[in-house]
Amino acid sequence: MKTTATAAKRSQKKASGGSDALGANSEIGRKLKQYYDELISDDIPDKFADLLRQLEEREEAQPARQGE
Amino acid sequence: MAPTFKDELLAAIPSLRAFAMSLAQNADKADDLVQETLVKAWDKQSSFQPGTNLKAWIFTILRNEFYSQMRKRGREVQDSDGAITARLAVHPSQHGSMDLDDFRAALETLPEDQREAIILIGASGFSYEEAAEICGCAVGTIKSRVSRARARLQEVLSVAGEGDFGPDPIAAQVMGSNAA
């Protein structure tokens, strides 16, 4: 229980910024971060980097048309 | 050398994709959204002001894309009938603790405007001002969506509020007299 109290105190300080109700000491706030962190750490398919490379090549092949 | 536009886009992909997943609730749709967003962002490159927040800029594009796709599909995701209400009650596996699946299911029960608000503020790390800009609404609107989202999640998950983790009323009666 001691660690919980310390963590709560620490996050009170931190939460003074903006996300008040969703600070690390709220169950909802913690789950939300856990949910999102799991999504962020997913493997990113190569197709996105491939797509950006294609877009870049396309642009190099035909120089930017200014002010259409 | 300063990172190129492409480098910055690449760096934004993981969080962009996480946001897409939380909006679309489906990996294939989310990936389509991200791809479409990258193409749009690339084409609108000249409208991005270097030095401003690229992450907020690209989240805005993705969000607009998401809603325009939804409109084309006739807003199938809208919380308008029993389909979602039936899923409303999510019972945490043990009282007091909920696992991530419970939470995910609860998030799905939120209307999109509330879900995106609570994700942007509570998970993606945007300020209320940035979230308001991304969603094209007032800061106060974001605040109220976040608080409604939070209240609804607590209700759905039967999580007690801050500092309110006491036993249920019956247990409190059994346990003694100092329950106010």
gemmi code that builds the backbone of each chain (N, CA, C; Angstrom):
import gemmi

chains = {
    "A": [
        ("MET", (0.825, -1.212, 0.000), (0.000, 0.000, 0.000), (0.849, 1.247, 0.000)),
        ("LYS", (2.042, 1.096, 0.582), (2.899, 2.263, 0.680), (3.276, 2.778, -0.716)),
        ("THR", (3.611, 1.819, -1.599), (4.009, 2.228, -2.947), (2.867, 2.941, -3.657)),
        ("THR", (1.638, 2.473, -3.448), (0.488, 3.096, -4.090), (0.372, 4.554, -3.647)),
        ("ALA", (0.531, 4.767, -2.358), (0.418, 6.128, -1.836), (1.495, 7.030, -2.424)),
        ("THR", (2.697, 6.503, -2.514), (3.795, 7.300, -3.076), (3.532, 7.630, -4.537)),
        ("ALA", (3.086, 6.628, -5.260), (2.801, 6.833, -6.682), (1.707, 7.867, -6.849)),
        ("ALA", (0.702, 7.785, -5.999), (-0.407, 8.733, -6.089), (0.091, 10.153, -5.825)),
        ("LYS", (0.968, 10.284, -4.846), (1.491, 11.607, -4.521), (2.295, 12.166, -5.695)),
        ("ARG", (3.124, 11.291, -6.254), (3.962, 11.728, -7.353), (3.111, 12.193, -8.539)),
        ("SER", (2.067, 11.410, -8.847), (1.281, 11.747, -10.025), (0.393, 12.956, -9.764)),
        ("GLN", (0.095, 13.220, -8.504), (-0.651, 14.435, -8.197), (0.151, 15.641, -8.646)),
        ("LYS", (1.436, 15.584, -8.343), (2.312, 16.683, -8.737), (2.319, 16.810, -10.264)),
        ("LYS", (2.496, 15.661, -10.913), (2.607, 15.670, -12.359), (1.308, 16.106, -13.038)),
        ("ALA", (0.184, 15.698, -12.452), (-1.100, 15.913, -13.113), (-1.559, 17.365, -13.061)),
        ("SER", (-0.811, 18.207, -12.385), (-1.238, 19.595, -12.273), (-1.277, 20.266, -13.651)),
        ("GLY", (-0.652, 19.642, -14.630), (-0.637, 20.198, -15.976), (-2.000, 20.256, -16.644)),
        ("GLY", (-2.456, 19.162, -17.223), (-3.700, 19.262, -17.959), (-4.669, 18.115, -17.767)),
        ("SER", (-4.171, 16.890, -17.858), (-5.102, 15.777, -17.955), (-5.601, 15.360, -16.569)),
        ("ASP", (-5.846, 16.336, -15.723), (-6.330, 16.183, -14.354), (-6.999, 14.843, -14.046)),
        ("ALA", (-8.187, 14.690, -14.619), (-9.013, 13.544, -14.262), (-8.446, 12.227, -14.766)),
        ("LEU", (-7.427, 12.299, -15.610), (-6.903, 11.078, -16.201), (-5.481, 10.796, -15.759)),
        ("GLY", (-5.115, 11.320, -14.628), (-3.753, 11.147, -14.134), (-3.438, 9.689, -13.865)),
        ("ALA", (-2.160, 9.461, -13.606), (-1.702, 8.089, -13.424), (-2.319, 7.434, -12.199)),
        ("ASN", (-2.881, 8.243, -11.305), (-3.494, 7.625, -10.129), (-4.967, 7.287, -10.356)),
        ("SER", (-5.445, 7.508, -11.558), (-6.806, 7.046, -11.809), (-6.747, 5.744, -12.581)),
        ("GLU", (-7.594, 4.822, -12.223), (-7.636, 3.507, -12.862), (-7.876, 3.665, -14.373)),
        ("ILE", (-8.801, 4.558, -14.713), (-9.120, 4.781, -16.123), (-7.899, 5.330, -16.868)),
        ("GLY", (-7.231, 6.301, -16.252), (-6.050, 6.899, -16.865), (-4.958, 5.870, -17.122)),
        ("ARG", (-4.760, 5.005, -16.144), (-3.711, 3.984, -16.298), (-4.058, 2.998, -17.407)),
        ("LYS", (-5.304, 2.552, -17.424), (-5.713, 1.582, -18.442), (-5.622, 2.177, -19.845)),
        ("LEU", (-5.994, 3.444, -19.914), (-5.961, 4.136, -21.199), (-4.540, 4.139, -21.761)),
        ("LYS", (-3.577, 4.429, -20.916), (-2.180, 4.459, -21.364), (-1.706, 3.066, -21.730)),
        ("GLN", (-2.123, 2.113, -20.910), (-1.711, 0.729, -21.170), (-2.271, 0.267, -22.522)),
        ("TYR", (-3.531, 0.586, -22.764), (-4.200, 0.244, -24.025), (-3.457, 0.855, -25.203)),
        ("TYR", (-3.114, 2.122, -25.072), (-2.485, 2.857, -26.170), (-1.039, 2.416, -26.387)),
        ("ASP", (-0.335, 2.206, -25.281), (1.066, 1.767, -25.386), (1.156, 0.433, -26.111)),
        ("GLU", (0.169, -0.408, -25.852), (0.176, -1.703, -26.531), (-0.013, -1.513, -28.041)),
        ("LEU", (-0.896, -0.590, -28.414), (-1.104, -0.308, -29.834), (0.150, 0.272, -30.473)),
        ("ILE", (0.795, 1.189, -29.759), (1.981, 1.842, -30.298), (3.134, 0.861, -30.489)),
        ("SER", (3.211, -0.145, -29.610), (4.353, -1.050, -29.709), (4.101, -2.186, -30.705)),
        ("ASP", (2.931, -2.185, -31.334), (2.665, -3.136, -32.416), (3.736, -3.028, -33.503)),
        ("ASP", (3.998, -4.133, -34.179), (4.905, -4.055, -35.328), (4.253, -3.228, -36.426)),
        ("ILE", (5.037, -2.339, -36.987), (4.513, -1.497, -38.060), (4.772, -2.180, -39.397)),
        ("PRO", (3.719, -2.409, -40.176), (3.936, -3.060, -41.481), (4.861, -2.227, -42.369)),
        ("ASP", (5.667, -2.900, -43.178), (6.608, -2.210, -44.069), (5.909, -1.343, -45.100)),
        ("LYS", (4.626, -1.666, -45.345), (3.955, -0.987, -46.453), (3.915, 0.529, -46.287)),
        ("PHE", (3.964, 1.012, -45.032), (3.903, 2.464, -44.845), (5.200, 3.140, -45.309)),
        ("ALA", (6.323, 2.531, -44.904), (7.611, 3.077, -45.337), (7.742, 2.954, -46.853)),
        ("ASP", (7.256, 1.830, -47.400), (7.301, 1.636, -48.857), (6.495, 2.721, -49.570)),
        ("LEU", (5.327, 2.992, -49.006), (4.462, 4.005, -49.595), (5.150, 5.376, -49.620)),
        ("LEU", (5.766, 5.727, -48.493), (6.456, 7.029, -48.441), (7.609, 7.080, -49.443)),
        ("ARG", (8.279, 5.953, -49.587), (9.379, 5.919, -50.548), (8.843, 6.131, -51.973)),
        ("GLN", (7.734, 5.487, -52.275), (7.122, 5.665, -53.601), (6.704, 7.105, -53.846)),
        ("LEU", (6.120, 7.701, -52.808), (5.680, 9.091, -52.947), (6.874, 10.002, -53.224)),
        ("GLU", (7.967, 9.691, -52.524), (9.174, 10.489, -52.690), (9.735, 10.327, -54.100)),
        ("GLU", (9.759, 9.080, -54.570), (10.282, 8.813, -55.916), (9.428, 9.486, -56.984)),
        ("ARG", (8.122, 9.407, -56.758), (7.200, 10.019, -57.716), (7.488, 11.522, -57.824)),
        ("GLU", (7.733, 12.107, -56.663), (7.986, 13.538, -56.644), (9.295, 13.889, -57.345)),
        ("GLU", (10.303, 13.022, -57.115), (11.583, 13.281, -57.751), (11.492, 13.142, -59.271)),
        ("ALA", (10.653, 12.200, -59.704), (10.495, 11.947, -61.131), (9.817, 13.112, -61.851)),
        ("GLN", (8.794, 13.666, -61.178), (8.159, 14.838, -61.781), (8.181, 15.998, -60.789)),
        ("PRO", (9.091, 16.935, -60.989), (9.295, 18.039, -60.064), (7.980, 18.733, -59.703)),
        ("ALA", (7.944, 19.206, -58.467), (6.711, 19.788, -57.930), (6.099, 20.831, -58.844)),
        ("ARG", (4.797, 20.670, -59.044), (4.089, 21.699, -59.809), (3.714, 22.803, -58.833)),
        ("GLN", (4.175, 23.972, -59.115), (3.905, 25.066, -58.164), (2.538, 25.687, -58.407)),
        ("GLY", (1.908, 26.045, -57.313), (0.653, 26.808, -57.305), (-0.378, 26.447, -58.356)),
        ("GLU", (-0.927, 25.233, -58.242), (-1.951, 24.895, -59.224), (-3.261, 25.589, -58.896)),
    ],
    "B": [
        ("MET", (21.914, 17.365, -39.928), (20.894, 17.724, -40.908), (19.505, 17.593, -40.305)),
        ("ALA", (18.677, 18.562, -40.553), (17.319, 18.532, -40.008), (16.548, 17.371, -40.623)),
        ("PRO", (15.668, 16.743, -39.838), (14.887, 15.637, -40.403), (14.026, 16.128, -41.561)),
        ("THR", (13.926, 15.307, -42.589), (13.084, 15.679, -43.725), (11.622, 15.464, -43.360)),
        ("PHE", (10.765, 15.976, -44.203), (9.331, 15.780, -44.033), (9.010, 14.289, -43.958)),
        ("LYS", (9.662, 13.547, -44.829), (9.434, 12.101, -44.852), (9.858, 11.443, -43.529)),
        ("ASP", (11.018, 11.874, -42.999), (11.475, 11.317, -41.721), (10.456, 11.582, -40.623)),
        ("GLU", (9.926, 12.804, -40.642), (8.969, 13.157, -39.598), (7.682, 12.351, -39.731)),
        ("LEU", (7.256, 12.138, -40.958), (6.072, 11.307, -41.173), (6.319, 9.895, -40.665)),
        ("LEU", (7.489, 9.364, -41.025), (7.836, 8.005, -40.592), (7.791, 7.885, -39.074)),
        ("ALA", (8.334, 8.901, -38.419), (8.399, 8.860, -36.961), (7.008, 8.934, -36.331)),
        ("ALA", (6.077, 9.552, -37.055), (4.732, 9.722, -36.493), (3.852, 8.493, -36.694)),
        ("ILE", (4.301, 7.550, -37.537), (3.433, 6.432, -37.903), (2.934, 5.587, -36.716)),
        ("PRO", (3.809, 5.211, -35.763), (3.284, 4.373, -34.676), (2.132, 5.026, -33.904)),
        ("SER", (2.269, 6.302, -33.562), (1.180, 6.904, -32.805), (-0.024, 7.195, -33.693)),
        ("LEU", (0.245, 7.496, -34.953), (-0.848, 7.717, -35.894), (-1.678, 6.437, -36.050)),
        ("ARG", (-0.976, 5.331, -36.136), (-1.651, 4.053, -36.306), (-2.422, 3.666, -35.042)),
        ("ALA", (-1.852, 3.971, -33.890), (-2.558, 3.690, -32.636), (-3.859, 4.490, -32.572)),
        ("PHE", (-3.787, 5.740, -33.005), (-4.979, 6.580, -33.016), (-6.005, 6.013, -34.004)),
        ("ALA", (-5.523, 5.594, -35.171), (-6.414, 4.996, -36.172), (-7.087, 3.742, -35.625)),
        ("MET", (-6.331, 2.935, -34.903), (-6.887, 1.721, -34.312), (-7.967, 2.057, -33.296)),
        ("SER", (-7.727, 3.090, -32.519), (-8.724, 3.394, -31.505), (-9.976, 4.023, -32.119)),
        ("LEU", (-9.844, 4.631, -33.271), (-11.027, 5.154, -33.955), (-11.766, 4.044, -34.698)),
        ("ALA", (-11.011, 3.296, -35.503), (-11.640, 2.328, -36.404), (-11.935, 0.990, -35.742)),
        ("GLN", (-11.227, 0.664, -34.669), (-11.462, -0.576, -33.920), (-11.244, -1.819, -34.767)),
        ("ASN", (-10.395, -1.697, -35.750), (-10.207, -2.814, -36.669), (-8.901, -2.575, -37.416)),
        ("ALA", (-8.010, -3.557, -37.383), (-6.658, -3.348, -37.893), (-6.630, -3.031, -39.390)),
        ("ASP", (-7.460, -3.723, -40.185), (-7.445, -3.472, -41.631), (-7.918, -2.067, -41.956)),
        ("LYS", (-9.016, -1.670, -41.311), (-9.523, -0.322, -41.543), (-8.524, 0.717, -41.071)),
        ("ALA", (-7.886, 0.431, -39.954), (-6.912, 1.382, -39.409), (-5.741, 1.543, -40.374)),
        ("ASP", (-5.263, 0.443, -40.919), (-4.134, 0.523, -41.845), (-4.510, 1.269, -43.121)),
        ("ASP", (-5.730, 1.038, -43.606), (-6.203, 1.797, -44.768), (-6.224, 3.288, -44.472)),
        ("LEU", (-6.703, 3.600, -43.274), (-6.766, 5.002, -42.863), (-5.385, 5.638, -42.828)),
        ("VAL", (-4.429, 4.898, -42.276), (-3.069, 5.430, -42.179), (-2.495, 5.647, -43.582)),
        ("GLN", (-2.709, 4.690, -44.459), (-2.185, 4.828, -45.827), (-2.778, 6.036, -46.532)),
        ("GLU", (-4.089, 6.145, -46.427), (-4.786, 7.265, -47.054), (-4.276, 8.586, -46.485)),
        ("THR", (-4.063, 8.596, -45.176), (-3.585, 9.797, -44.501), (-2.187, 10.187, -44.972)),
        ("LEU", (-1.320, 9.180, -45.141), (0.044, 9.472, -45.575), (0.041, 10.085, -46.974)),
        ("VAL", (-0.792, 9.540, -47.850), (-0.875, 10.080, -49.218), (-1.375, 11.527, -49.178)),
        ("LYS", (-2.444, 11.751, -48.390), (-2.988, 13.105, -48.281), (-1.951, 14.061, -47.709)),
        ("ALA", (-1.276, 13.619, -46.667), (-0.278, 14.474, -46.013), (0.826, 14.838, -46.998)),
        ("TRP", (1.217, 13.844, -47.783), (2.281, 14.082, -48.749), (1.843, 15.143, -49.757)),
        ("ASP", (0.618, 14.995, -50.249), (0.115, 15.948, -51.241), (-0.090, 17.343, -50.665)),
        ("LYS", (-0.365, 17.410, -49.374), (-0.611, 18.708, -48.741), (0.647, 19.261, -48.073)),
        ("GLN", (1.742, 18.654, -48.358), (3.019, 18.998, -47.756), (3.254, 20.507, -47.655)),
        ("SER", (2.895, 21.208, -48.734), (3.204, 22.637, -48.769), (2.341, 23.431, -47.783)),
        ("SER", (1.233, 22.819, -47.315), (0.398, 23.538, -46.357), (0.864, 23.313, -44.921)),
        ("PHE", (1.862, 22.454, -44.749), (2.404, 22.259, -43.399), (3.473, 23.305, -43.114)),
        ("GLN", (3.341, 23.968, -41.986), (4.337, 24.974, -41.628), (5.429, 24.332, -40.795)),
        ("PRO", (6.645, 24.270, -41.345), (7.750, 23.652, -40.608), (7.900, 24.311, -39.239)),
        ("GLY", (8.206, 23.502, -38.249), (8.370, 24.052, -36.913), (7.090, 23.955, -36.097)),
        ("THR", (5.958, 23.786, -36.770), (4.728, 23.559, -36.006), (4.581, 22.062, -35.749)),
        ("ASN", (3.534, 21.715, -35.017), (3.370, 20.353, -34.555), (2.891, 19.400, -35.660)),
        ("LEU", (3.841, 18.646, -36.209), (3.478, 17.748, -37.311), (2.525, 16.648, -36.861)),
        ("LYS", (2.728, 16.197, -35.615), (1.865, 15.122, -35.120), (0.404, 15.585, -35.076)),
        ("ALA", (0.187, 16.790, -34.570), (-1.190, 17.310, -34.506), (-1.758, 17.490, -35.910)),
        ("TRP", (-0.915, 17.973, -36.812), (-1.332, 18.205, -38.195), (-1.790, 16.913, -38.856)),
        ("ILE", (-0.981, 15.851, -38.675), (-1.309, 14.606, -39.364), (-2.465, 13.868, -38.674)),
        ("PHE", (-2.595, 14.033, -37.369), (-3.753, 13.469, -36.667), (-5.041, 14.108, -37.197)),
        ("THR", (-4.957, 15.411, -37.482), (-6.134, 16.115, -38.014), (-6.541, 15.521, -39.353)),
        ("ILE", (-5.548, 15.266, -40.198), (-5.838, 14.686, -41.510), (-6.473, 13.312, -41.355)),
        ("LEU", (-5.910, 12.504, -40.457), (-6.448, 11.160, -40.271), (-7.876, 11.199, -39.739)),
        ("ARG", (-8.099, 12.081, -38.815), (-9.432, 12.198, -38.230), (-10.461, 12.612, -39.294)),
        ("ASN", (-10.104, 13.597, -40.112), (-11.012, 14.023, -41.173), (-11.304, 12.885, -42.132)),
        ("GLU", (-10.259, 12.126, -42.443), (-10.414, 10.990, -43.338), (-11.356, 9.949, -42.722)),
        ("PHE", (-11.175, 9.692, -41.440), (-12.025, 8.720, -40.749), (-13.502, 9.122, -40.840)),
        ("TYR", (-13.794, 10.383, -40.534), (-15.190, 10.804, -40.550), (-15.751, 10.873, -41.959)),
        ("SER", (-14.914, 11.210, -42.935), (-15.470, 11.253, -44.281), (-15.743, 9.833, -44.785)),
        ("GLN", (-14.919, 8.873, -44.388), (-15.206, 7.472, -44.743), (-16.468, 6.973, -44.056)),
        ("MET", (-16.637, 7.379, -42.803), (-17.833, 6.973, -42.072), (-19.091, 7.516, -42.722)),
        ("ARG", (-19.005, 8.762, -43.156), (-20.182, 9.356, -43.803), (-20.529, 8.608, -45.077)),
        ("LYS", (-19.484, 8.232, -45.820), (-19.730, 7.479, -47.047), (-20.408, 6.152, -46.749)),
        ("ARG", (-20.050, 5.567, -45.626), (-20.644, 4.271, -45.293), (-21.969, 4.417, -44.551)),
        ("GLY", (-22.448, 5.636, -44.426), (-23.721, 5.836, -43.754), (-23.650, 5.719, -42.246)),
        ("ARG", (-22.521, 6.128, -41.700), (-22.339, 6.166, -40.259), (-22.765, 4.887, -39.552)),
        ("GLU", (-22.262, 3.777, -40.057), (-22.654, 2.502, -39.467), (-22.235, 2.364, -37.999)),
        ("VAL", (-21.268, 3.160, -37.598), (-20.707, 2.975, -36.261), (-21.497, 3.704, -35.186)),
        ("GLN", (-22.457, 4.514, -35.625), (-23.167, 5.348, -34.656), (-23.891, 4.521, -33.583)),
        ("ASP", (-23.838, 5.013, -32.383), (-24.492, 4.338, -31.269), (-25.984, 4.661, -31.279)),
        ("SER", (-26.725, 3.990, -32.143), (-28.118, 4.375, -32.268), (-29.102, 3.263, -31.940)),
        ("ASP", (-28.629, 2.047, -31.871), (-29.586, 0.978, -31.574), (-29.055, -0.001, -30.544)),
        ("GLY", (-29.750, -1.096, -30.453), (-29.443, -2.045, -29.391), (-28.112, -2.760, -29.510)),
        ("ALA", (-27.531, -2.724, -30.713), (-26.305, -3.482, -30.907), (-25.247, -3.106, -29.880)),
        ("ILE", (-25.129, -1.815, -29.655), (-24.094, -1.378, -28.727), (-24.590, -1.434, -27.290)),
        ("THR", (-25.857, -1.084, -27.120), (-26.416, -1.140, -25.774), (-26.267, -2.540, -25.174)),
        ("ALA", (-26.383, -3.523, -26.044), (-26.267, -4.894, -25.557), (-24.882, -5.173, -24.998)),
        ("ARG", (-23.918, -4.447, -25.505), (-22.546, -4.679, -25.035), (-22.192, -3.769, -23.872)),
        ("LEU", (-23.169, -2.938, -23.482), (-22.856, -1.901, -22.502), (-22.287, -2.434, -21.190)),
        ("ALA", (-22.876, -3.492, -20.732), (-22.407, -3.995, -19.451), (-21.172, -4.865, -19.636)),
        ("VAL", (-20.064, -4.382, -19.134), (-18.835, -5.156, -19.170), (-18.518, -5.497, -17.727)),
        ("HIS", (-18.413, -6.760, -17.454), (-18.175, -7.102, -16.063), (-16.717, -7.439, -15.831)),
        ("PRO", (-16.059, -6.618, -15.069), (-14.654, -6.904, -14.761), (-14.530, -8.292, -14.153)),
        ("SER", (-13.458, -8.961, -14.495), (-13.298, -10.348, -14.087), (-13.308, -10.504, -12.562)),
        ("GLN", (-12.711, -9.575, -11.872), (-12.745, -9.581, -10.413), (-13.117, -8.175, -9.977)),
        ("HIS", (-13.922, -8.046, -8.959), (-14.231, -6.671, -8.585), (-12.962, -5.939, -8.155)),
        ("GLY", (-12.890, -4.692, -8.561), (-11.706, -3.914, -8.202), (-10.654, -3.967, -9.288)),
        ("SER", (-10.505, -5.095, -9.971), (-9.499, -5.131, -11.021), (-10.162, -5.390, -12.360)),
        ("MET", (-9.665, -4.738, -13.384), (-10.200, -5.043, -14.706), (-9.001, -5.304, -15.594)),
        ("ASP", (-9.173, -6.186, -16.541), (-8.035, -6.384, -17.416), (-8.212, -5.567, -18.686)),
        ("LEU", (-7.222, -5.658, -19.533), (-7.176, -4.795, -20.703), (-8.322, -5.101, -21.679)),
        ("ASP", (-8.743, -6.359, -21.725), (-9.851, -6.703, -22.623), (-11.150, -6.054, -22.171)),
        ("ASP", (-11.360, -6.045, -20.857), (-12.538, -5.352, -20.321), (-12.501, -3.889, -20.745)),
        ("PHE", (-11.324, -3.317, -20.604), (-11.188, -1.893, -20.901), (-11.436, -1.622, -22.384)),
        ("ARG", (-10.875, -2.462, -23.227), (-11.041, -2.302, -24.665), (-12.528, -2.376, -25.035)),
        ("ALA", (-13.215, -3.345, -24.465), (-14.646, -3.507, -24.729), (-15.414, -2.272, -24.257)),
        ("ALA", (-15.012, -1.741, -23.122), (-15.690, -0.551, -22.592), (-15.459, 0.653, -23.501)),
        ("LEU", (-14.242, 0.789, -23.991), (-13.914, 1.898, -24.901), (-14.796, 1.845, -26.146)),
        ("GLU", (-15.035, 0.635, -26.629), (-15.846, 0.472, -27.836), (-17.272, 0.943, -27.650)),
        ("THR", (-17.725, 0.975, -26.408), (-19.102, 1.402, -26.179), (-19.248, 2.924, -26.229)),
        ("LEU", (-18.141, 3.640, -26.242), (-18.222, 5.104, -26.272), (-18.567, 5.605, -27.675)),
        ("PRO", (-19.364, 6.679, -27.748), (-19.548, 7.346, -29.046), (-18.195, 7.868, -29.533)),
        ("GLU", (-18.001, 7.934, -30.850), (-16.676, 8.307, -31.385), (-16.146, 9.621, -30.847)),
        ("ASP", (-17.016, 10.629, -30.713), (-16.494, 11.933, -30.293), (-15.897, 11.862, -28.890)),
        ("GLN", (-16.517, 11.054, -28.037), (-15.968, 10.918, -26.690), (-14.721, 10.051, -26.687)),
        ("ARG", (-14.756, 9.018, -27.506), (-13.600, 8.122, -27.543), (-12.363, 8.853, -28.045)),
        ("GLU", (-12.532, 9.606, -29.137), (-11.348, 10.290, -29.658), (-10.832, 11.320, -28.656)),
        ("ALA", (-11.754, 11.999, -27.965), (-11.317, 13.018, -27.008), (-10.503, 12.404, -25.879)),
        ("ILE", (-10.994, 11.315, -25.320), (-10.279, 10.733, -24.181), (-8.954, 10.108, -24.619)),
        ("ILE", (-8.899, 9.629, -25.854), (-7.639, 9.074, -26.377), (-6.619, 10.191, -26.603)),
        ("LEU", (-7.057, 11.262, -27.240), (-6.126, 12.351, -27.547), (-5.540, 12.942, -26.267)),
        ("ILE", (-6.392, 13.124, -25.266), (-5.948, 13.747, -24.022), (-5.250, 12.753, -23.099)),
        ("GLY", (-5.860, 11.607, -22.921), (-5.348, 10.680, -21.919), (-4.267, 9.742, -22.404)),
        ("ALA", (-4.117, 9.599, -23.731), (-3.143, 8.624, -24.223), (-2.162, 9.202, -25.239)),
        ("SER", (-2.636, 10.001, -26.190), (-1.727, 10.502, -27.222), (-0.872, 11.662, -26.738)),
        ("GLY", (-1.223, 12.208, -25.594), (-0.380, 13.249, -25.007), (-0.617, 14.650, -25.546)),
        ("PHE", (-1.761, 14.898, -26.140), (-2.057, 16.253, -26.615), (-2.654, 17.093, -25.489)),
        ("SER", (-2.462, 18.402, -25.614), (-3.095, 19.317, -24.668), (-4.553, 19.489, -25.090)),
        ("TYR", (-5.354, 20.067, -24.204), (-6.755, 20.318, -24.565), (-6.836, 21.230, -25.795)),
        ("GLU", (-5.924, 22.191, -25.854), (-5.926, 23.127, -26.987), (-5.628, 22.393, -28.298)),
        ("GLU", (-4.616, 21.531, -28.249), (-4.266, 20.777, -29.464), (-5.408, 19.842, -29.872)),
        ("ALA", (-5.996, 19.190, -28.884), (-7.093, 18.265, -29.188), (-8.270, 19.021, -29.801)),
        ("ALA", (-8.520, 20.212, -29.286), (-9.617, 21.022, -29.827), (-9.351, 21.372, -31.280)),
        ("GLU", (-8.087, 21.668, -31.564), (-7.725, 22.015, -32.938), (-7.875, 20.795, -33.857)),
        ("ILE", (-7.414, 19.660, -33.380), (-7.521, 18.438, -34.174), (-8.991, 18.113, -34.471)),
        ("CYS", (-9.838, 18.295, -33.493), (-11.248, 17.933, -33.655), (-12.087, 19.087, -34.203)),
        ("GLY", (-11.478, 20.233, -34.397), (-12.215, 21.369, -34.924), (-13.353, 21.815, -34.030)),
        ("CYS", (-13.098, 21.862, -32.725), (-14.146, 22.308, -31.815), (-13.523, 23.131, -30.691)),
        ("ALA", (-14.359, 23.597, -29.774), (-13.871, 24.442, -28.687), (-13.180, 23.610, -27.607)),
        ("VAL", (-12.281, 24.245, -26.880), (-11.577, 23.569, -25.793), (-12.580, 23.026, -24.766)),
        ("GLY", (-13.599, 23.827, -24.474), (-14.613, 23.398, -23.508), (-15.351, 22.135, -23.956)),
        ("THR", (-15.530, 22.012, -25.261), (-16.199, 20.826, -25.806), (-15.352, 19.581, -25.554)),
        ("ILE", (-14.045, 19.724, -25.786), (-13.144, 18.595, -25.522), (-13.204, 18.222, -24.050)),
        ("LYS", (-13.161, 19.242, -23.191), (-13.183, 18.955, -21.753), (-14.441, 18.195, -21.368)),
        ("SER", (-15.573, 18.624, -21.919), (-16.791, 17.939, -21.500), (-16.880, 16.536, -22.103)),
        ("ARG", (-16.356, 16.361, -23.315), (-16.343, 15.006, -23.894), (-15.458, 14.072, -23.065)),
        ("VAL", (-14.298, 14.592, -22.648), (-13.394, 13.763, -21.852), (-14.070, 13.373, -20.546)),
        ("SER", (-14.755, 14.327, -19.928), (-15.314, 13.977, -18.637), (-16.521, 13.052, -18.779)),
        ("ARG", (-17.282, 13.221, -19.876), (-18.379, 12.266, -20.103), (-17.835, 10.874, -20.418)),
        ("ALA", (-16.760, 10.847, -21.210), (-16.145, 9.562, -21.562), (-15.668, 8.844, -20.304)),
        ("ARG", (-15.037, 9.614, -19.442), (-14.480, 9.031, -18.233), (-15.595, 8.506, -17.326)),
        ("ALA", (-16.650, 9.316, -17.212), (-17.769, 8.896, -16.369), (-18.403, 7.617, -16.925)),
        ("ARG", (-18.533, 7.581, -18.246), (-19.166, 6.411, -18.849), (-18.296, 5.159, -18.706)),
        ("LEU", (-16.987, 5.356, -18.859), (-16.085, 4.209, -18.688), (-16.174, 3.687, -17.258)),
        ("GLN", (-16.220, 4.605, -16.330), (-16.303, 4.184, -14.926), (-17.597, 3.431, -14.664)),
        ("GLU", (-18.655, 3.932, -15.298), (-19.949, 3.291, -15.113), (-19.933, 1.890, -15.726)),
        ("VAL", (-19.483, 1.839, -16.976), (-19.481, 0.561, -17.683), (-18.598, -0.463, -16.978)),
        ("LEU", (-17.477, 0.012, -16.475), (-16.532, -0.907, -15.844), (-16.801, -1.069, -14.360)),
        ("SER", (-17.824, -0.396, -13.893), (-18.130, -0.381, -12.459), (-16.899, -0.108, -11.615)),
        ("VAL", (-16.138, 0.857, -12.072), (-14.960, 1.230, -11.314), (-15.353, 2.357, -10.382)),
        ("ALA", (-14.956, 2.278, -9.171), (-15.257, 3.359, -8.248), (-14.429, 4.579, -8.616)),
        ("GLY", (-14.937, 5.739, -8.303), (-14.209, 6.969, -8.596), (-12.977, 7.119, -7.739)),
        ("GLU", (-12.251, 8.194, -7.999), (-11.025, 8.487, -7.263), (-11.272, 8.450, -5.752)),
        ("GLY", (-10.455, 7.725, -5.033), (-10.580, 7.689, -3.585), (-11.891, 7.070, -3.130)),
        ("ASP", (-12.484, 6.269, -3.977), (-13.799, 5.735, -3.667), (-13.799, 4.247, -3.956)),
        ("PHE", (-12.772, 3.588, -3.488), (-12.629, 2.179, -3.799), (-13.241, 1.273, -2.743)),
        ("GLY", (-14.170, 1.802, -1.960), (-14.745, 1.043, -0.866), (-15.545, -0.154, -1.344)),
        ("PRO", (-15.933, -0.989, -0.426), (-16.759, -2.148, -0.757), (-18.153, -1.703, -1.176)),
        ("ASP", (-18.903, -2.593, -1.765), (-20.253, -2.236, -2.171), (-21.127, -2.022, -0.940)),
        ("PRO", (-22.299, -1.393, -1.105), (-23.103, -1.006, 0.051), (-23.416, -2.166, 0.983)),
        ("ILE", (-23.713, -3.321, 0.399), (-24.072, -4.445, 1.275), (-22.889, -4.881, 2.107)),
        ("ALA", (-21.746, -5.022, 1.443), (-20.546, -5.410, 2.169), (-20.215, -4.377, 3.239)),
        ("ALA", (-20.450, -3.110, 2.934), (-20.143, -2.062, 3.895), (-21.001, -2.224, 5.132)),
        ("GLN", (-22.245, -2.591, 4.930), (-23.136, -2.784, 6.075), (-22.663, -3.941, 6.936)),
        ("VAL", (-22.274, -4.987, 6.230), (-21.824, -6.160, 6.958), (-20.571, -5.855, 7.759)),
        ("MET", (-19.716, -5.021, 7.137), (-18.410, -4.802, 7.739), (-18.411, -3.839, 8.908)),
        ("GLY", (-19.452, -3.074, 9.052), (-19.418, -2.220, 10.237), (-20.169, -0.930, 10.119)),
        ("SER", (-20.014, -0.138, 11.110), (-20.872, 1.017, 11.295), (-20.275, 2.294, 10.737)),
        ("ASN", (-18.952, 2.322, 10.532), (-18.385, 3.616, 10.161), (-18.470, 3.937, 8.679)),
        ("ALA", (-19.323, 3.204, 7.958), (-19.605, 3.602, 6.579), (-20.603, 4.742, 6.615)),
        ("ALA", (-20.199, 5.859, 6.065), (-21.017, 7.072, 6.211), (-22.368, 6.928, 5.521)),
    ],
}
model = gemmi.Model(1)
for chain_id, residues in chains.items():
    chain = gemmi.Chain(chain_id)
    for i, (resn, *xyz) in enumerate(residues, 1):
        res = gemmi.Residue()
        res.name, res.seqid = resn, gemmi.SeqId(i, " ")
        for name, pos in zip(("N", "CA", "C"), xyz):
            atom = gemmi.Atom()
            atom.name, atom.element = name, gemmi.Element(name[0])
            atom.pos, atom.b_iso = gemmi.Position(*pos), 0.0
            res.add_atom(atom)
        chain.add_residue(res)
    model.add_chain(chain)
structure = gemmi.Structure()
structure.add_model(model)
structure.setup_entities()
